[in-house]
Amino acid sequence: MLPFQPLLHTAVLALTVLQALASDTFIAAVYEHAVILPDATDEPVSPDDALALMNKNMDVLEGAIKEAAQQGAHIIVTPEDGIYGWRFTRETIYPYLEDIPDPAVNWVPCTDPTRFAPTPVQERLSCMARSNSIYVVANIGDKKPCNASDPSCPGDGRYQYNTDVVFDPEGKLVARYHKYNLFRRETQFNYPKEPEAVTFETPFGKFGIFTCFDILFREPALVLVSELQVDTVLFPTAWMNVLPFLTAVEFHSAWAMGMGVNLLSANTHNINLAMTGDGLFTPEGPVAYHYDSRTEEGSLLLAELSARPRLSPTYPPAVNWSSYATSIKKFPEGNDTFSGAVRRDIFTFSELRCKAGNYTVCQGDLCCHLVYQMSNKSKDEVYVLGAFDGLHGSLIKYHWQICTLLRCQSTDRNTCGQPVETALTKFEMFSLSGTFGTNYVFPEVLYSGIELAPGEFEVLRDGRLKSKHGTSKPLLTATLFGRLYEKDLPHPLRTSP
């Protein structure tokens, strides 16, 4: 009977591929991983010690990959920093890096491990994909030697890149992406000389990939979606939640809806650093998501998604994000406005003093309009309508336009814009819109307890974010995030264009 086993495996794999080819949907998985971190050190560890730490994390990831495959997943995304963590200098991360070749070399590390040796991490990831017949997406570090003939070559003679890799169900390396927009603390890595727009075709659509902070910028995020027309974006991230707006599940869901693509978001999990929140997000809203700021455990999510969402009969129509707001003549701007800080961003706020009303608040070129009715206004809660039109970021500055209906932290208006996770007030209805100067606007509603509201609001073609039948739970925020990419300031840290 032994010779029958490989044939059986091949037949099962072929059947799985045929089923994927015949289907307009696929099953996706993301894993939020509680990373096992290395001990803090100022000196590099040995390669063996580095590999031992990485194998501990890959043991956990392998369990999640096996479980996802057993439940029928075609692809699984694992987090940024998920194999070795983030406690590094440029020198101490070096033992954890491998030389990752261009996928054009047509390489299956699992069956040809010595071709680009030593590459034990790539070999193991490849074998995980191959043995489970699943696409595996992981984040590791790439090293590339350089010399004095390259004027931007670092003094230690190498480039180091934060890198995503994708292995197909045969274990072949099919994608490699070097993170282009490094977060300010990622001094262990180099900026790539040029942005990369990495895509690859699958039986269930065209995929693109980028990492964490990249989602906020034109390159590569906007290029992949608007110019290269990917169906699904793979998104390893290590996202630190920042209330009241930039929580992982809130913004990533909003981005998927605003961009009109699937987003497979896999976050690291570390409650001490406010890292949690992953999900499977679509143009119609979240299909599955997870947010846990209390426990130390990882989490696996699976869901069936449309392979080519733009062809779906439920694909949302195009939105003119400023149409309704620019037509409004009857809502004069209120005189009772005040300034409040959301971290470093100074918003213009207007307090909602009545249980129902029409409000307008403006800042710069943006006017935000709100029609609302509260159903059970708590006397201990203050809500405001807020507008922000300006540059965000302490070092790397990029341009936001934001309209938001927001719960303040307390009845003291000075707390408006400060973090808050719970609320008591529900709304019978709300309609939020703004005079946005961009078509790139991301809508989302956040309920008490950091919960999303799938199916409970809609975006009309004239740019209004409206509740359908009132809010089923108390409201934290209803927000329209607009990005004016053309007004971003030049990047201050890149050494090359």
KETITI-702063 format. One record per residue (C-alpha): residue number from 1; x, y, z; residue in three letters. Coordinates in nm, 4 decimals. Example, Ala and Ser with C-alpha at 12.3 -4.5 7.8 and 13.67 -1.06 7.14 Angstrom:
<nodes>
NODE;1;1.2300;-0.4500;0.7800;ALA
NODE;2;1.3670;-0.1060;0.7140;SER
</nodes>
This chain:
<nodes>
NODE;1;0.0000;0.0000;0.0000;MET
NODE;2;0.2918;0.2392;0.0487;LEU
NODE;3;0.3270;0.3441;-0.3181;PRO
NODE;4;-0.0352;0.4553;-0.3073;PHE
NODE;5;0.0280;0.7334;-0.0543;GLN
NODE;6;0.2127;0.9820;-0.2810;PRO
NODE;7;-0.0492;0.9258;-0.5502;LEU
NODE;8;-0.3223;0.9953;-0.3003;LEU
NODE;9;-0.1518;1.3162;-0.1889;HIS
NODE;10;-0.1132;1.4260;-0.5527;THR
NODE;11;-0.4778;1.3473;-0.6283;ALA
NODE;12;-0.5994;1.5408;-0.3257;VAL
NODE;13;-0.3805;1.8389;-0.4173;LEU
NODE;14;-0.5027;1.8305;-0.7772;ALA
NODE;15;-0.8632;1.8172;-0.6607;LEU
NODE;16;-0.8052;2.1134;-0.4289;THR
NODE;17;-0.6536;2.3167;-0.7125;VAL
NODE;18;-0.9392;2.2287;-0.9477;LEU
NODE;19;-1.1938;2.3283;-0.6872;GLN
NODE;20;-1.0209;2.6625;-0.6420;ALA
NODE;21;-1.0090;2.7140;-1.0195;LEU
NODE;22;-1.3805;2.6415;-1.0476;ALA
NODE;23;-1.4824;2.8683;-0.7655;SER
NODE;24;-1.5447;3.2423;-0.7431;ASP
NODE;25;-1.4500;3.2332;-0.3768;THR
NODE;26;-1.1614;3.1193;-0.1613;PHE
NODE;27;-1.1013;3.0550;0.2061;ILE
NODE;28;-0.8527;3.2918;0.3679;ALA
NODE;29;-0.6903;3.2771;0.7104;ALA
NODE;30;-0.4953;3.5213;0.9252;VAL
NODE;31;-0.3141;3.4449;1.2481;TYR
NODE;32;-0.2564;3.6966;1.5269;GLU
NODE;33;0.0615;3.5712;1.6904;HIS
NODE;34;0.1847;3.6374;2.0444;ALA
NODE;35;0.5503;3.6531;1.9462;VAL
NODE;36;0.8153;3.4872;2.1620;ILE
NODE;37;1.0684;3.7682;2.1981;LEU
NODE;38;1.4459;3.7405;2.2316;PRO
NODE;39;1.6225;3.8607;2.5432;ASP
NODE;40;1.7335;4.2211;2.5224;ALA
NODE;41;2.1035;4.2398;2.4383;THR
NODE;42;2.3544;4.4885;2.3016;ASP
NODE;43;2.5604;4.2128;2.1428;GLU
NODE;44;2.4582;3.9843;1.8539;PRO
NODE;45;2.3687;3.6299;1.9524;VAL
NODE;46;2.5089;3.3294;1.7672;SER
NODE;47;2.3341;3.2111;1.4495;PRO
NODE;48;2.2347;2.8931;1.6329;ASP
NODE;49;2.0721;3.0890;1.9155;ASP
NODE;50;1.8932;3.3116;1.6649;ALA
NODE;51;1.7589;3.0089;1.4782;LEU
NODE;52;1.6481;2.8466;1.8035;ALA
NODE;53;1.4346;3.1512;1.8876;LEU
NODE;54;1.2915;3.1637;1.5367;MET
NODE;55;1.2083;2.7928;1.5475;ASN
NODE;56;1.0083;2.8473;1.8676;LYS
NODE;57;0.7941;3.1023;1.6890;ASN
NODE;58;0.7709;2.8903;1.3757;MET
NODE;59;0.6511;2.5977;1.5879;ASP
NODE;60;0.3518;2.8118;1.6873;VAL
NODE;61;0.2962;2.9378;1.3338;LEU
NODE;62;0.3156;2.5850;1.1955;GLU
NODE;63;0.0356;2.4801;1.4296;GLY
NODE;64;-0.1814;2.7633;1.3036;ALA
NODE;65;-0.0976;2.6820;0.9414;ILE
NODE;66;-0.1892;2.3148;0.9872;LYS
NODE;67;-0.5178;2.4056;1.1546;GLU
NODE;68;-0.6050;2.6545;0.8806;ALA
NODE;69;-0.5277;2.4007;0.6077;ALA
NODE;70;-0.7368;2.1353;0.7813;GLN
NODE;71;-1.0287;2.3799;0.7779;GLN
NODE;72;-0.9901;2.4304;0.4029;GLY
NODE;73;-0.7938;2.7563;0.3875;ALA
NODE;74;-0.6176;2.8286;0.0593;HIS
NODE;75;-0.3914;3.1001;0.2047;ILE
NODE;76;-0.2766;3.2127;0.5483;ILE
NODE;77;-0.1103;3.5417;0.6444;VAL
NODE;78;0.1135;3.5634;0.9525;THR
NODE;79;0.2253;3.8879;1.1180;PRO
NODE;80;0.5075;4.1330;1.0745;GLU
NODE;81;0.7909;4.0519;1.3176;ASP
NODE;82;0.6150;3.7213;1.3809;GLY
NODE;83;0.9287;3.5053;1.3640;ILE
NODE;84;1.1762;3.7026;1.5765;TYR
NODE;85;1.0103;4.0115;1.7246;GLY
NODE;86;1.1389;4.3694;1.7297;TRP
NODE;87;1.3936;4.4127;2.0118;ARG
NODE;88;1.6909;4.4844;1.7876;PHE
NODE;89;1.9580;4.7240;1.6771;THR
NODE;90;2.1071;4.7034;1.3312;ARG
NODE;91;2.3858;4.4835;1.4671;GLU
NODE;92;2.1804;4.2522;1.6881;THR
NODE;93;1.9263;4.1628;1.4183;ILE
NODE;94;2.1935;4.0444;1.1757;TYR
NODE;95;2.2064;3.6776;1.2945;PRO
NODE;96;1.8344;3.6504;1.2225;TYR
NODE;97;1.8595;3.7580;0.8569;LEU
NODE;98;1.8779;3.5424;0.5441;GLU
NODE;99;1.9568;3.6260;0.1847;ASP
NODE;100;1.6198;3.6031;0.0107;ILE
NODE;101;1.6496;3.5621;-0.3677;PRO
NODE;102;1.4271;3.7153;-0.6314;ASP
NODE;103;1.1306;3.4796;-0.6905;PRO
NODE;104;1.2222;3.4731;-1.0587;ALA
NODE;105;1.4817;3.2066;-0.9701;VAL
NODE;106;1.1970;2.9506;-0.9517;ASN
NODE;107;1.3006;2.7990;-0.6204;TRP
NODE;108;1.1378;2.5528;-0.3796;VAL
NODE;109;1.3534;2.5711;-0.0631;PRO
NODE;110;1.1862;2.2634;0.0842;CYS
NODE;111;1.3152;2.0353;-0.1945;THR
NODE;112;1.6340;2.2293;-0.2818;ASP
NODE;113;1.7568;2.3686;0.0521;PRO
NODE;114;2.1242;2.4070;-0.0415;THR
NODE;115;2.0751;2.6183;-0.3536;ARG
NODE;116;2.0985;2.9494;-0.1635;PHE
NODE;117;2.2257;2.8145;0.1697;ALA
NODE;118;2.2132;2.8853;0.4514;PRO
NODE;119;1.8378;2.9540;0.4482;THR
NODE;120;1.6818;2.7404;0.7238;PRO
NODE;121;1.3901;2.9773;0.7838;VAL
NODE;122;1.2917;2.9880;0.4170;GLN
NODE;123;1.3301;2.6117;0.3974;GLU
NODE;124;1.0966;2.5563;0.6910;ARG
NODE;125;0.8345;2.8041;0.5673;LEU
NODE;126;0.8461;2.6409;0.2243;SER
NODE;127;0.7913;2.2984;0.3777;CYS
NODE;128;0.4988;2.4278;0.5842;MET
NODE;129;0.3336;2.5479;0.2646;ALA
NODE;130;0.4153;2.2312;0.0717;ARG
NODE;131;0.3132;1.9791;0.3374;SER
NODE;132;-0.0181;2.1580;0.3978;ASN
NODE;133;-0.0904;2.2545;0.0327;SER
NODE;134;-0.1516;2.6179;0.1257;ILE
NODE;135;-0.0101;2.9599;0.0406;TYR
NODE;136;0.1967;3.0814;0.3375;VAL
NODE;137;0.2735;3.4507;0.3919;VAL
NODE;138;0.5437;3.5399;0.6452;ALA
NODE;139;0.7641;3.8332;0.7456;ASN
NODE;140;1.1403;3.7838;0.7846;ILE
NODE;141;1.4602;3.9825;0.7337;GLY
NODE;142;1.6577;4.0014;0.4095;ASP
NODE;143;2.0296;4.0854;0.3838;LYS
NODE;144;2.2032;4.1997;0.0680;LYS
NODE;145;2.5787;4.2651;0.0402;PRO
NODE;146;2.7012;4.5917;-0.1139;CYS
NODE;147;3.0383;4.7631;-0.1584;ASN
NODE;148;3.2068;5.1000;-0.1893;ALA
NODE;149;3.1077;5.1347;-0.5567;SER
NODE;150;2.7529;5.1898;-0.4281;ASP
NODE;151;2.7504;5.5417;-0.2747;PRO
NODE;152;2.4559;5.4564;-0.0472;SER
NODE;153;2.6058;5.1293;0.0812;CYS
NODE;154;2.6012;5.1261;0.4645;PRO
NODE;155;2.9361;5.1199;0.6432;GLY
NODE;156;2.8955;4.7541;0.7399;ASP
NODE;157;2.8718;4.6542;0.3743;GLY
NODE;158;2.5156;4.5279;0.3626;ARG
NODE;159;2.1557;4.6322;0.3217;TYR
NODE;160;1.8998;4.4945;0.5661;GLN
NODE;161;1.5331;4.4902;0.4723;TYR
NODE;162;1.2056;4.4215;0.6509;ASN
NODE;163;1.0709;4.1600;0.4095;THR
NODE;164;0.7533;3.9673;0.3327;ASP
NODE;165;0.7725;3.6319;0.1553;VAL
NODE;166;0.5014;3.4163;-0.0018;VAL
NODE;167;0.5303;3.0427;-0.0702;PHE
NODE;168;0.2734;2.8673;-0.2879;ASP
NODE;169;0.1129;2.5267;-0.2096;PRO
NODE;170;0.4104;2.3504;-0.3717;GLU
NODE;171;0.6496;2.5415;-0.1481;GLY
NODE;172;0.7828;2.7678;-0.4232;LYS
NODE;173;0.8863;3.1234;-0.3401;LEU
NODE;174;0.6410;3.3327;-0.5457;VAL
NODE;175;0.6734;3.6793;-0.3905;ALA
NODE;176;0.9260;3.8888;-0.1997;ARG
NODE;177;0.8501;4.2415;-0.0807;TYR
NODE;178;1.0847;4.4880;0.0921;HIS
NODE;179;0.8951;4.7273;0.3206;LYS
NODE;180;0.9186;5.0773;0.1747;TYR
NODE;181;0.7719;5.2922;0.4536;ASN
NODE;182;0.9586;5.2068;0.7709;LEU
NODE;183;0.8135;5.3140;1.1042;PHE
NODE;184;1.0384;5.5565;1.2902;ARG
NODE;185;1.1659;5.2894;1.5318;ARG
NODE;186;1.2814;5.0469;1.2608;GLU
NODE;187;1.6422;5.1652;1.2631;THR
NODE;188;1.7641;4.8069;1.2199;GLN
NODE;189;1.6485;4.8147;0.8568;PHE
NODE;190;1.7317;5.0117;0.5417;ASN
NODE;191;1.4889;5.1882;0.3136;TYR
NODE;192;1.4745;5.0276;-0.0323;PRO
NODE;193;1.6079;5.2537;-0.3042;LYS
NODE;194;1.2851;5.2270;-0.5011;GLU
NODE;195;0.9282;5.1358;-0.4046;PRO
NODE;196;0.8225;4.7841;-0.5017;GLU
NODE;197;0.4787;4.6976;-0.6362;ALA
NODE;198;0.4686;4.3216;-0.5796;VAL
NODE;199;0.1826;4.1175;-0.7242;THR
NODE;200;0.1262;3.7525;-0.8118;PHE
NODE;201;-0.1553;3.5560;-0.9710;GLU
NODE;202;-0.3407;3.2709;-0.8010;THR
NODE;203;-0.6354;3.0514;-0.9047;PRO
NODE;204;-0.8448;3.2799;-0.6847;PHE
NODE;205;-0.7465;3.6263;-0.7986;GLY
NODE;206;-0.4609;3.8719;-0.8261;LYS
NODE;207;-0.2778;3.9398;-0.5000;PHE
NODE;208;-0.0608;4.2265;-0.3818;GLY
NODE;209;0.1437;4.2583;-0.0649;ILE
NODE;210;0.2838;4.5277;0.1622;PHE
NODE;211;0.3619;4.5761;0.5320;THR
NODE;212;0.2081;4.7714;0.8205;CYS
NODE;213;0.2979;5.1450;0.7866;PHE
NODE;214;0.2893;5.1086;0.4053;ASP
NODE;215;-0.0920;5.1143;0.4152;ILE
NODE;216;-0.0934;5.4891;0.4791;LEU
NODE;217;0.1003;5.5920;0.1676;PHE
NODE;218;0.0599;5.6195;-0.2071;ARG
NODE;219;0.3491;5.3824;-0.2726;GLU
NODE;220;0.2924;5.0945;-0.2655;PRO
NODE;221;-0.0667;5.0839;-0.1335;ALA
NODE;222;-0.2450;5.3106;-0.3791;LEU
NODE;223;-0.0364;5.1855;-0.6732;VAL
NODE;224;-0.1316;4.8224;-0.6093;LEU
NODE;225;-0.5025;4.8923;-0.5838;VAL
NODE;226;-0.5683;5.1758;-0.8267;SER
NODE;227;-0.3076;5.1111;-1.0949;GLU
NODE;228;-0.2367;4.7378;-1.0781;LEU
NODE;229;-0.5951;4.6444;-0.9847;GLN
NODE;230;-0.5207;4.3701;-0.7344;VAL
NODE;231;-0.8186;4.1816;-0.5913;ASP
NODE;232;-0.6708;4.1055;-0.2497;THR
NODE;233;-0.3969;4.2664;-0.0393;VAL
NODE;234;-0.1859;4.0590;0.2005;LEU
NODE;235;-0.0965;4.2646;0.5048;PHE
NODE;236;0.1467;4.1459;0.7732;PRO
NODE;237;0.1479;4.4125;1.0451;THR
NODE;238;0.2667;4.4960;1.3965;ALA
NODE;239;0.0037;4.7624;1.4630;TRP
NODE;240;-0.0040;4.9508;1.7921;MET
NODE;241;-0.3607;5.0668;1.8483;ASN
NODE;242;-0.4124;5.4395;1.8848;VAL
NODE;243;-0.7594;5.5457;1.9949;LEU
NODE;244;-0.9862;5.7118;1.9055;PRO
NODE;245;-0.9161;5.6498;1.5351;PHE
NODE;246;-0.6212;5.4334;1.4446;LEU
NODE;247;-0.7185;5.1043;1.6030;THR
NODE;248;-0.6159;4.8157;1.3805;ALA
NODE;249;-0.9593;4.6665;1.3122;VAL
NODE;250;-1.1206;5.0083;1.2645;GLU
NODE;251;-0.8757;5.1543;1.0158;PHE
NODE;252;-0.7948;4.8357;0.8272;HIS
NODE;253;-1.1649;4.7651;0.7756;SER
NODE;254;-1.2169;5.1257;0.6639;ALA
NODE;255;-0.9261;5.1031;0.4192;TRP
NODE;256;-1.0630;4.7863;0.2575;ALA
NODE;257;-1.4032;4.9507;0.2102;MET
NODE;258;-1.2574;5.2762;0.0807;GLY
NODE;259;-1.0202;5.1020;-0.1608;MET
NODE;260;-1.2686;4.8354;-0.2681;GLY
NODE;261;-1.0454;4.5303;-0.2153;VAL
NODE;262;-1.0039;4.2376;0.0206;ASN
NODE;263;-0.7483;4.2974;0.2964;LEU
NODE;264;-0.6039;4.0008;0.4862;LEU
NODE;265;-0.4615;4.1673;0.7965;SER
NODE;266;-0.2463;3.9625;1.0377;ALA
NODE;267;-0.1274;4.1470;1.3481;ASN
NODE;268;0.1238;4.0636;1.6171;THR
NODE;269;-0.0201;4.0289;1.9664;HIS
NODE;270;0.1400;4.2105;2.2578;ASN
NODE;271;-0.0966;4.3772;2.5020;ILE
NODE;272;0.1849;4.5691;2.6740;ASN
NODE;273;0.2421;4.7553;2.3462;LEU
NODE;274;-0.1304;4.7757;2.2574;ALA
NODE;275;-0.0740;4.5373;1.9655;MET
NODE;276;-0.3885;4.3457;1.8770;THR
NODE;277;-0.6528;4.3408;1.6086;GLY
NODE;278;-0.6528;4.1398;1.2878;ASP
NODE;279;-0.9184;4.0494;1.0375;GLY
NODE;280;-1.0515;3.9504;0.6987;LEU
NODE;281;-1.1896;4.2689;0.5474;PHE
NODE;282;-1.3777;4.3229;0.2203;THR
NODE;283;-1.5281;4.6109;0.0194;PRO
NODE;284;-1.8604;4.5378;0.1913;GLU
NODE;285;-1.7107;4.5401;0.5408;GLY
NODE;286;-1.5465;4.2984;0.7857;PRO
NODE;287;-1.6198;3.9277;0.7412;VAL
NODE;288;-1.4238;3.8261;1.0516;ALA
NODE;289;-1.2090;4.0198;1.2934;TYR
NODE;290;-1.0479;3.9812;1.6355;HIS
NODE;291;-0.9520;4.2362;1.9026;TYR
NODE;292;-0.8249;4.1225;2.2432;ASP
NODE;293;-0.6439;4.3614;2.4754;SER
NODE;294;-0.6702;4.1384;2.7830;ARG
NODE;295;-0.5155;3.7974;2.7187;THR
NODE;296;-0.1752;3.6891;2.5864;GLU
NODE;297;-0.3087;3.4311;2.3435;GLU
NODE;298;-0.2886;3.4226;1.9660;GLY
NODE;299;-0.5929;3.3833;1.7431;SER
NODE;300;-0.6713;3.2171;1.4091;LEU
NODE;301;-0.9448;3.3564;1.1839;LEU
NODE;302;-1.0880;3.1982;0.8674;LEU
NODE;303;-1.3547;3.3142;0.6242;ALA
NODE;304;-1.4735;3.2655;0.2689;GLU
NODE;305;-1.4122;3.5690;0.0475;LEU
NODE;306;-1.4947;3.6700;-0.3069;SER
NODE;307;-1.1969;3.5924;-0.5290;ALA
NODE;308;-1.2566;3.8907;-0.7575;ARG
NODE;309;-1.4624;4.1392;-0.5583;PRO
NODE;310;-1.4874;4.3960;-0.8374;ARG
NODE;311;-1.6917;4.1407;-1.0374;LEU
NODE;312;-1.9250;4.0646;-0.7471;SER
NODE;313;-2.2888;4.1758;-0.7837;PRO
NODE;314;-2.2643;4.3202;-0.4306;THR
NODE;315;-1.9568;4.5331;-0.5077;TYR
NODE;316;-2.0249;4.8855;-0.3793;PRO
NODE;317;-2.0846;5.1538;-0.6450;PRO
NODE;318;-1.8434;5.4416;-0.6966;ALA
NODE;319;-1.8794;5.7233;-0.4451;VAL
NODE;320;-1.8435;6.0967;-0.4994;ASN
NODE;321;-1.7179;6.1742;-0.1524;TRP
NODE;322;-1.7908;6.5480;-0.1621;SER
NODE;323;-2.1160;6.5564;-0.3598;SER
NODE;324;-2.3666;6.5850;-0.0765;TYR
NODE;325;-2.1578;6.8003;0.1561;ALA
NODE;326;-2.0751;7.0602;-0.1099;THR
NODE;327;-2.4441;7.0928;-0.1970;SER
NODE;328;-2.5495;7.1830;0.1575;ILE
NODE;329;-2.6614;7.5429;0.2085;LYS
NODE;330;-2.8858;7.5114;0.5123;LYS
NODE;331;-2.6333;7.4161;0.7797;PHE
NODE;332;-2.4363;7.7270;0.8803;PRO
NODE;333;-2.1175;7.6636;1.0728;GLU
NODE;334;-2.1746;7.6753;1.4480;GLY
NODE;335;-2.0210;7.9551;1.6533;ASN
NODE;336;-1.9580;7.7297;1.9512;ASP
NODE;337;-1.6483;7.5583;1.8189;THR
NODE;338;-1.3336;7.4765;2.0102;PHE
NODE;339;-0.9969;7.3148;1.9465;SER
NODE;340;-0.8979;6.9754;2.0779;GLY
NODE;341;-0.5981;6.7487;2.0302;ALA
NODE;342;-0.6121;6.3936;1.8962;VAL
NODE;343;-0.2557;6.3115;1.9917;ARG
NODE;344;-0.0659;6.5872;1.8062;ARG
NODE;345;-0.3410;6.6743;1.5576;ASP
NODE;346;-0.5478;6.9834;1.6433;ILE
NODE;347;-0.9122;6.9258;1.5475;PHE
NODE;348;-1.1937;7.1772;1.5332;THR
NODE;349;-1.4820;7.0427;1.7431;PHE
NODE;350;-1.8433;7.1376;1.8007;SER
NODE;351;-2.0326;6.9843;2.0933;GLU
NODE;352;-2.3627;6.8103;2.0215;LEU
NODE;353;-2.5694;6.9827;2.2909;ARG
NODE;354;-2.9104;6.8451;2.1898;CYS
NODE;355;-3.0408;6.4914;2.1468;LYS
NODE;356;-3.1020;6.5668;1.7790;ALA
NODE;357;-2.9808;6.8253;1.5316;GLY
NODE;358;-2.7866;6.9433;1.2283;ASN
NODE;359;-2.4257;7.0491;1.2724;TYR
NODE;360;-2.1434;7.1791;1.0561;THR
NODE;361;-1.7813;7.2287;1.1545;VAL
NODE;362;-1.4991;7.3398;0.9248;CYS
NODE;363;-1.1218;7.3422;0.9206;GLN
NODE;364;-0.9099;7.4456;0.6252;GLY
NODE;365;-1.0764;7.3289;0.3046;ASP
NODE;366;-1.2876;7.0681;0.4834;LEU
NODE;367;-1.6399;7.1185;0.6162;CYS
NODE;368;-1.7996;6.8247;0.7975;CYS
NODE;369;-2.1777;6.7910;0.8176;HIS
NODE;370;-2.3794;6.5805;1.0607;LEU
NODE;371;-2.7481;6.5053;1.0998;VAL
NODE;372;-2.8244;6.2891;1.4035;TYR
NODE;373;-3.0702;6.1751;1.6651;GLN
NODE;374;-2.9670;6.0059;1.9886;MET
NODE;375;-3.1921;5.7361;2.1329;SER
NODE;376;-3.0675;5.7244;2.4913;ASN
NODE;377;-2.8296;6.0129;2.5579;LYS
NODE;378;-2.6303;5.9512;2.8737;SER
NODE;379;-2.5979;6.2645;3.0883;LYS
NODE;380;-2.2408;6.1609;3.1674;ASP
NODE;381;-2.1283;6.1585;2.8039;GLU
NODE;382;-2.0335;6.4339;2.5608;VAL
NODE;383;-2.0242;6.3868;2.1842;TYR
NODE;384;-1.8689;6.6206;1.9299;VAL
NODE;385;-1.8494;6.6655;1.5555;LEU
NODE;386;-1.4860;6.7116;1.4557;GLY
NODE;387;-1.2901;6.8198;1.1499;ALA
NODE;388;-0.9190;6.7942;1.0715;PHE
NODE;389;-0.7479;6.9092;0.7515;ASP
NODE;390;-0.3714;6.8976;0.7725;GLY
NODE;391;-0.0474;6.7072;0.8089;LEU
NODE;392;-0.0279;6.4175;1.0539;HIS
NODE;393;0.2868;6.2624;1.1979;GLY
NODE;394;0.5775;6.3792;1.4119;SER
NODE;395;0.8581;6.2976;1.1686;LEU
NODE;396;0.7063;6.1525;0.8507;ILE
NODE;397;0.4208;6.3905;0.7650;LYS
NODE;398;0.1227;6.2935;0.5502;TYR
NODE;399;-0.2027;6.4758;0.4816;HIS
NODE;400;-0.5362;6.3749;0.6344;TRP
NODE;401;-0.8864;6.5113;0.5980;GLN
NODE;402;-1.1054;6.3655;0.8741;ILE
NODE;403;-1.4717;6.4065;0.9633;CYS
NODE;404;-1.5773;6.2344;1.2829;THR
NODE;405;-1.8654;6.1926;1.5248;LEU
NODE;406;-1.6758;6.1248;1.8460;LEU
NODE;407;-1.7420;6.0430;2.2106;ARG
NODE;408;-1.5243;6.2466;2.4495;CYS
NODE;409;-1.3429;6.0762;2.7333;GLN
NODE;410;-1.5471;6.2672;2.9960;SER
NODE;411;-1.7862;6.5624;3.0254;THR
NODE;412;-1.4823;6.7913;3.0310;ASP
NODE;413;-1.4449;6.9163;2.6733;ARG
NODE;414;-1.0678;6.9195;2.7180;ASN
NODE;415;-1.0796;6.5394;2.7003;THR
NODE;416;-1.2322;6.5338;2.3518;CYS
NODE;417;-0.9928;6.3387;2.1322;GLY
NODE;418;-0.8380;6.1396;2.4163;GLN
NODE;419;-0.8623;5.7570;2.4159;PRO
NODE;420;-1.1903;5.6014;2.5247;VAL
NODE;421;-1.3066;5.2407;2.4833;GLU
NODE;422;-1.6608;5.2364;2.6223;THR
NODE;423;-1.9831;5.4320;2.5821;ALA
NODE;424;-2.3496;5.4209;2.6855;LEU
NODE;425;-2.5194;5.6400;2.4222;THR
NODE;426;-2.6922;5.4920;2.1194;LYS
NODE;427;-2.8121;5.6784;1.8101;PHE
NODE;428;-3.1451;5.6354;1.6317;GLU
NODE;429;-2.9775;5.7750;1.3218;MET
NODE;430;-2.6757;5.9653;1.1975;PHE
NODE;431;-2.5593;6.0930;0.8598;SER
NODE;432;-2.1998;6.2156;0.8273;LEU
NODE;433;-2.0413;6.3768;0.5201;SER
NODE;434;-1.7641;6.6171;0.4248;GLY
NODE;435;-1.6322;6.8402;0.1466;THR
NODE;436;-1.3383;6.6112;0.0786;PHE
NODE;437;-1.0730;6.7082;-0.1724;GLY
NODE;438;-0.9955;6.3450;-0.2519;THR
NODE;439;-1.1635;6.0282;-0.3755;ASN
NODE;440;-0.9648;5.8232;-0.1251;TYR
NODE;441;-1.1903;5.8227;0.1792;VAL
NODE;442;-1.2202;5.5376;0.4272;PHE
NODE;443;-1.5464;5.4960;0.6266;PRO
NODE;444;-1.5944;5.3057;0.9529;GLU
NODE;445;-1.8076;5.2975;1.2669;VAL
NODE;446;-1.6680;5.1861;1.6025;LEU
NODE;447;-1.8885;5.0688;1.8875;TYR
NODE;448;-1.8256;5.0500;2.2602;SER
NODE;449;-1.5702;4.7836;2.3501;GLY
NODE;450;-1.3801;4.8311;2.0215;ILE
NODE;451;-1.6419;4.6496;1.8150;GLU
NODE;452;-1.7194;4.7095;1.4496;LEU
NODE;453;-2.0691;4.7480;1.3080;ALA
NODE;454;-2.0871;4.5307;0.9931;PRO
NODE;455;-2.4148;4.5712;0.8071;GLY
NODE;456;-2.5397;4.8528;1.0294;GLU
NODE;457;-2.4344;5.1489;0.8135;PHE
NODE;458;-2.4063;5.2326;0.4461;GLU
NODE;459;-2.2200;5.4757;0.2261;VAL
NODE;460;-2.4427;5.6510;-0.0273;LEU
NODE;461;-2.3113;5.7433;-0.3694;ARG
NODE;462;-2.3172;6.1120;-0.2757;ASP
NODE;463;-2.0674;6.0550;0.0072;GLY
NODE;464;-2.2906;6.0217;0.3132;ARG
NODE;465;-2.2031;5.7696;0.5847;LEU
NODE;466;-2.5448;5.6753;0.7256;LYS
NODE;467;-2.6763;5.4402;0.9890;SER
NODE;468;-2.9346;5.1987;0.8511;LYS
NODE;469;-3.1630;5.1362;1.1483;HIS
NODE;470;-2.9880;5.3113;1.4334;GLY
NODE;471;-2.6932;5.1808;1.6305;THR
NODE;472;-2.7444;4.8476;1.8025;SER
NODE;473;-2.4688;4.9292;2.0526;LYS
NODE;474;-2.3341;5.2488;2.2085;PRO
NODE;475;-2.1215;5.4520;1.9678;LEU
NODE;476;-1.7567;5.5514;2.0083;LEU
NODE;477;-1.6894;5.7000;1.6655;THR
NODE;478;-1.8285;5.7291;1.3148;ALA
NODE;479;-1.5471;5.8489;1.0938;THR
NODE;480;-1.4559;5.9341;0.7359;LEU
NODE;481;-1.0771;5.9238;0.6868;PHE
NODE;482;-0.9627;6.1104;0.3747;GLY
NODE;483;-0.6079;6.0921;0.2358;ARG
NODE;484;-0.4634;6.3670;0.0158;LEU
NODE;485;-0.1531;6.1819;-0.1020;TYR
NODE;486;-0.0471;6.4688;-0.3267;GLU
NODE;487;-0.0046;6.6987;-0.0226;LYS
NODE;488;0.2325;6.4688;0.1678;ASP
NODE;489;0.5687;6.6200;0.2553;LEU
NODE;490;0.8880;6.4642;0.1136;PRO
NODE;491;1.0153;6.1773;0.3230;HIS
NODE;492;1.2878;6.3104;0.5568;PRO
NODE;493;1.4773;5.9834;0.6108;LEU
NODE;494;1.5259;5.8221;0.2715;ARG
NODE;495;1.8761;5.8681;0.1349;THR
NODE;496;1.7640;5.8134;-0.2233;SER
NODE;497;1.4586;5.9323;-0.4210;PRO
</nodes>
